[in-house]
């Protein structure tokens, strides 16, 4: 089951943060740190139920295909996705999927 991050209010209130994160070069440990933090939140039985890729609207076809799908942080596709022409400058980011988003 996918989740539309825009319709669920994730990015609406924080558009400035979304753009800031998209414009940052991905550090070599971006994937491990980000997904590790979300996995920790899930293990603590918090409100996080998974992670989704918030794809850049101008991004690659591969990113658009997986955008909004909910993954376990341990098995989520790694950013940048294979074949991403932007590499460390990929504008896609991970977003947590919260319990309340899955119940709407």
N, CA, C and O of each residue as an XYZ file, in Angstrom:
416
protein
N       0.844     -1.183      0.000
C       0.000      0.000      0.000
C       0.881      1.234      0.000
O       1.715      1.408      0.888
N       0.700      2.082     -0.983
C       1.471      3.302     -1.059
C       0.851      4.404     -0.225
O      -0.279      4.293      0.249
N       1.594      5.440     -0.062
C       1.109      6.592      0.691
C       1.511      7.838     -0.071
O       2.668      7.982     -0.467
N       0.556      8.746     -0.280
C       0.841      9.998     -0.965
C       1.324     10.985      0.082
O       0.528     11.499      0.868
N       2.599     11.246      0.099
C       3.185     12.088      1.135
C       2.623     13.503      1.109
O       2.478     14.123      2.162
N       2.314     14.010     -0.036
C       1.797     15.372     -0.136
C       0.394     15.458      0.453
O       0.106     16.363      1.236
N      -0.481     14.527      0.084
C      -1.855     14.549      0.562
C      -1.953     14.267      2.046
O      -2.936     14.657      2.676
N      -0.984     13.616      2.613
C      -1.045     13.244      4.021
C      -0.498     14.325      4.937
O      -0.422     14.125      6.149
N      -0.119     15.459      4.384
C       0.304     16.568      5.214
C       1.760     16.548      5.625
O       2.198     17.426      6.368
N       2.520     15.575      5.167
C       3.927     15.490      5.558
C       4.696     16.712      5.083
O       5.393     17.346      5.875
N       4.584     17.047      3.825
C       5.420     18.103      3.277
C       4.741     19.462      3.285
O       5.426     20.481      3.195
N       3.442     19.511      3.387
C       2.728     20.765      3.261
C       3.228     21.807      4.255
O       3.529     22.937      3.869
N       3.318     21.443      5.508
C       3.722     22.399      6.533
C       5.220     22.675      6.525
O       5.672     23.663      7.105
N       5.981     21.824      5.884
C       7.432     21.953      5.947
C       8.080     22.004      4.560
O       9.121     21.387      4.336
N       7.471     22.729      3.643
C       8.045     22.838      2.303
C       9.469     23.381      2.335
O      10.308     22.956      1.542
N       9.750     24.303      3.230
C      11.092     24.868      3.325
C      12.102     23.788      3.709
O      13.215     23.752      3.183
N      11.702     22.906      4.635
C      12.588     21.829      5.056
C      12.797     20.829      3.925
O      13.907     20.338      3.719
N      11.743     20.535      3.207
C      11.836     19.615      2.067
C      12.863     20.124      1.066
O      13.726     19.366      0.624
N      12.778     21.394      0.708
C      13.721     21.950     -0.258
C      15.138     21.985      0.297
O      16.097     21.721     -0.429
N      15.274     22.305      1.561
C      16.595     22.313      2.178
C      17.223     20.922      2.087
O      18.377     20.787      1.678
N      16.473     19.899      2.463
C      17.006     18.535      2.434
C      17.312     18.082      1.019
O      18.309     17.399      0.788
N      16.475     18.451      0.082
C      16.712     18.054     -1.308
C      17.949     18.701     -1.883
O      18.621     18.118     -2.734
N      18.255     19.896     -1.430
C      19.394     20.621     -1.982
C      20.724     20.244     -1.335
O      21.776     20.702     -1.781
N      20.694     19.424     -0.303
C      21.921     19.002      0.369
C      22.539     17.813     -0.373
O      21.844     16.884     -0.784
N      23.844     17.870     -0.529
C      24.545     16.714     -1.087
C      24.420     15.565     -0.085
O      24.555     15.768      1.121
N      24.167     14.377     -0.585
C      24.023     13.213      0.294
C      25.395     12.818      0.844
O      26.324     12.532      0.090
N      25.496     12.807      2.152
C      26.726     12.354      2.797
C      26.881     10.852      2.558
O      25.889     10.158      2.335
N      28.104     10.350      2.602
C      28.307      8.916      2.386
C      27.503      8.032      3.348
O      27.154      6.901      3.008
N      27.214      8.544      4.540
C      26.473      7.738      5.513
C      24.990      8.133      5.611
O      24.320      7.764      6.575
N      24.480      8.871      4.634
C      23.089      9.330      4.656
C      22.112      8.171      4.815
O      21.223      8.218      5.666
N      22.272      7.139      4.007
C      21.349      6.004      4.032
C      21.366      5.328      5.399
O      20.314      5.116      6.003
N      22.546      4.992      5.881
C      22.648      4.273      7.155
C      22.087      5.097      8.313
O      21.344      4.573      9.143
N      22.435      6.367      8.374
C      21.962      7.202      9.475
C      20.452      7.408      9.420
O      19.763      7.267     10.430
N      19.951      7.735      8.259
C      18.527      8.041      8.135
C      17.666      6.807      8.364
O      16.736      6.834      9.170
N      17.974      5.729      7.658
C      17.170      4.520      7.819
C      17.364      3.903      9.197
O      16.434      3.317      9.752
N      18.561      4.029      9.751
C      18.806      3.525     11.101
C      17.954      4.250     12.130
O      17.428      3.627     13.053
N      17.817      5.556     11.979
C      16.992      6.335     12.913
C      15.526      5.925     12.814
O      14.844      5.808     13.832
N      15.039      5.707     11.596
C      13.643      5.290     11.429
C      13.431      3.874     11.959
O      12.395      3.583     12.556
N      14.399      3.000     11.747
C      14.287      1.628     12.271
C      14.248      1.644     13.798
O      13.501      0.883     14.414
N      15.044      2.500     14.395
C      15.048      2.618     15.850
C      13.689      3.082     16.354
O      13.186      2.565     17.351
N      13.100      4.043     15.677
C      11.771      4.513     16.046
C      10.728      3.417     15.948
O       9.817      3.346     16.773
N      10.856      2.565     14.950
C       9.910      1.447     14.810
C      10.114      0.425     15.915
O       9.140     -0.078     16.475
N      11.361      0.109     16.240
C      11.638     -0.867     17.298
C      11.146     -0.388     18.659
O      10.828     -1.194     19.533
N      11.087      0.927     18.831
C      10.617      1.501     20.092
C       9.081      1.557     20.137
O       8.493      2.078     21.085
N       8.447      1.010     19.093
C       6.986      0.981     18.985
C       6.399      2.380     19.027
O       5.351      2.613     19.629
N       7.091      3.307     18.378
C       6.596      4.672     18.272
C       5.579      4.777     17.145
O       4.981      3.779     16.744
N       5.391      5.962     16.649
C       4.388      6.215     15.625
C       4.871      5.894     14.208
O       4.070      5.875     13.274
N       6.173      5.642     14.041
C       6.707      5.344     12.709
C       6.385      3.893     12.350
O       6.697      2.969     13.102
N       5.755      3.709     11.185
C       5.413      2.360     10.732
C       6.204      1.939      9.500
O       6.091      0.801      9.044
N       7.000      2.850      8.966
C       7.798      2.530      7.793
C       8.466      3.777      7.258
O       8.469      4.832      7.892
N       9.027      3.628      6.084
C       9.720      4.734      5.431
C       9.311      4.745      3.958
O       9.072      3.700      3.354
N       9.237      5.944      3.402
C       8.906      6.104      1.983
C       9.951      7.005      1.342
O      10.617      7.791      2.018
N      10.082      6.879      0.037
C      10.972      7.756     -0.718
C      10.134      8.900     -1.260
O       9.160      8.689     -1.983
N      10.524     10.106     -0.901
C       9.889     11.316     -1.402
C      10.692     11.710     -2.637
O      11.744     12.340     -2.531
N      10.185     11.331     -3.807
C      10.932     11.521     -5.053
C      10.857     12.961     -5.531
O       9.831     13.628     -5.400
N      11.958     13.417     -6.083
C      12.000     14.726     -6.720
C      11.107     14.656     -7.961
O      11.256     13.733     -8.761
N      10.182     15.605     -8.143
C       9.307     15.575     -9.318
C      10.077     15.551    -10.641
O       9.583     15.031    -11.641
N      11.278     16.111    -10.643
C      12.100     16.112    -11.857
C      13.126     14.990    -11.846
O      14.047     14.977    -12.662
N      12.968     14.053    -10.927
C      13.930     12.965    -10.776
C      13.758     11.878    -11.816
O      12.954     11.986    -12.741
N      14.533     10.837    -11.634
C      14.563      9.738    -12.593
C      13.288      8.891    -12.521
O      12.546      8.949    -11.541
N      13.049      8.114    -13.563
C      11.867      7.251    -13.631
C      11.872      6.220    -12.506
O      10.818      5.880    -11.970
N      13.045      5.726    -12.150
C      13.135      4.721    -11.079
C      12.615      5.298     -9.765
O      11.925      4.605     -9.019
N      12.935      6.543     -9.478
C      12.477      7.183     -8.238
C      10.970      7.372     -8.265
O      10.302      7.145     -7.256
N      10.435      7.775     -9.381
C       8.984      7.968     -9.476
C       8.238      6.648     -9.304
O       7.124      6.630     -8.779
N       8.841      5.546     -9.740
C       8.205      4.228     -9.603
C       8.083      3.794     -8.152
O       7.093      3.160     -7.787
N       9.057      4.117     -7.319
C       9.037      3.664     -5.923
C       8.510      4.727     -4.962
O       8.309      4.448     -3.780
N       8.286      5.933     -5.456
C       7.821      7.025     -4.598
C       6.498      6.655     -3.936
O       5.565      6.187     -4.589
N       6.443      6.873     -2.642
C       5.216      6.641     -1.900
C       5.022      5.228     -1.406
O       4.161      4.994     -0.558
N       5.790      4.277     -1.905
C       5.692      2.915     -1.387
C       6.253      2.902      0.027
O       7.220      3.600      0.331
N       5.649      2.116      0.867
C       6.092      2.051      2.260
C       6.993      0.843      2.439
O       6.634     -0.275      2.071
N       8.164      1.077      3.006
C       9.172      0.038      3.198
C       9.560     -0.072      4.657
O       9.438      0.884      5.423
N      10.023     -1.233      5.026
C      10.720     -1.390      6.293
C      12.080     -0.725      6.075
O      12.686     -0.926      5.023
N      12.573      0.052      7.024
C      13.857      0.729      6.816
C      15.012     -0.221      6.494
O      15.969      0.173      5.827
N      14.931     -1.450      6.955
C      16.019     -2.391      6.704
C      16.036     -2.912      5.278
O      17.054     -3.432      4.823
N      14.920     -2.779      4.562
C      14.847     -3.288      3.193
C      14.517     -2.209      2.165
O      14.278     -2.521      0.999
N      14.502     -0.957      2.581
C      14.176      0.144      1.670
C      15.250      0.280      0.592
O      16.426      0.022      0.851
N      14.851      0.684     -0.613
C      15.846      0.952     -1.655
C      16.825      2.017     -1.189
O      16.448      2.962     -0.497
N      18.068      1.860     -1.568
C      19.116      2.799     -1.156
C      19.180      3.986     -2.102
O      19.149      3.833     -3.323
N      19.270      5.176     -1.512
C      19.420      6.398     -2.298
C      20.890      6.776     -2.390
O      21.620      6.621     -1.411
N      21.335      7.257     -3.510
C      20.586      7.379     -4.749
C      20.327      6.008     -5.365
O      21.120      5.079     -5.208
N      19.215      5.903     -6.060
C      18.869      4.640     -6.708
C      19.858      4.336     -7.829
O      20.474      5.240     -8.394
N      19.998      3.068     -8.136
C      20.876      2.659     -9.240
C      20.428      3.371    -10.516
O      19.244      3.386    -10.851
N      21.364      3.942    -11.196
C      21.066      4.629    -12.446
C      20.731      6.104    -12.280
O      20.493      6.795    -13.271
N      20.709      6.597    -11.053
C      20.426      8.024    -10.831
C      21.595      8.840    -11.382
O      22.743      8.655    -10.976
N      21.294      9.717    -12.286
C      22.342     10.524    -12.917
C      22.913     11.584    -11.976
O      23.990     12.125    -12.228
N      22.197     11.880    -10.897
C      22.647     12.925     -9.983
C      23.563     12.416     -8.882
O      24.217     13.217     -8.215
N      23.627     11.128     -8.678
C      24.515     10.548     -7.668
C      24.298     11.162     -6.297
O      23.170     11.189     -5.806
N      25.354     11.653     -5.671
C      25.273     12.240     -4.334
C      24.412     13.498     -4.302
O      24.052     13.973     -3.225
N      24.082     14.038     -5.463
C      23.236     15.225     -5.541
C      21.778     14.859     -5.826
O      20.977     15.722     -6.185
N      21.444     13.603     -5.669
C      20.069     13.131     -5.837
C      19.159     13.949     -4.928
O      19.479     14.170     -3.760
N      18.039     14.394     -5.456
C      17.127     15.238     -4.679
C      16.012     14.437     -4.006
O      15.120     15.023     -3.392
N      16.048     13.137     -4.110
C      15.073     12.297     -3.413
C      15.508     12.148     -1.954
O      16.702     12.136     -1.653
N      14.547     12.037     -1.067
C      14.850     11.885      0.354
C      13.910     10.849      0.970
O      12.842     10.553      0.435
N      14.338     10.314      2.101
C      13.485      9.405      2.864
C      12.566     10.214      3.763
O      12.945     11.264      4.281
N      11.356      9.709      3.937
C      10.404     10.296      4.871
C       9.825      9.185      5.733
O       9.569      8.086      5.241
N       9.617      9.463      7.011
C       8.954      8.455      7.837
C       7.474      8.394      7.471
O       6.868      9.403      7.110
N       6.914      7.218      7.567
C       5.472      7.051      7.403
C       4.923      6.797      8.795
O       5.329      5.856      9.476
N       4.008      7.639      9.202
C       3.486      7.591     10.554
C       2.216      6.741     10.611
O       1.505      6.595      9.617
N       1.953      6.198     11.763
C       0.794      5.338     11.977
C      -0.495      6.020     11.518
O      -1.321      5.385     10.863
N      -0.679      7.274     11.842
C      -1.926      7.956     11.489
C      -2.092      8.084      9.971
O      -3.217      8.203      9.486
N      -0.995      8.061      9.220
C      -1.092      8.128      7.766
C      -1.627      6.831      7.172
O      -2.280      6.845      6.129
N      -1.355      5.724      7.827
C      -1.784      4.412      7.322
C      -3.239      4.113      7.667
O      -3.818      3.178      7.112
N      -3.840      4.882      8.566
C      -5.202      4.591      8.995
C      -6.237      5.480      8.335
O      -7.433      5.328      8.588
N      -5.807      6.390      7.507
C      -6.768      7.281      6.824
C      -7.395      6.585      5.659
O      -8.226      7.170      4.964
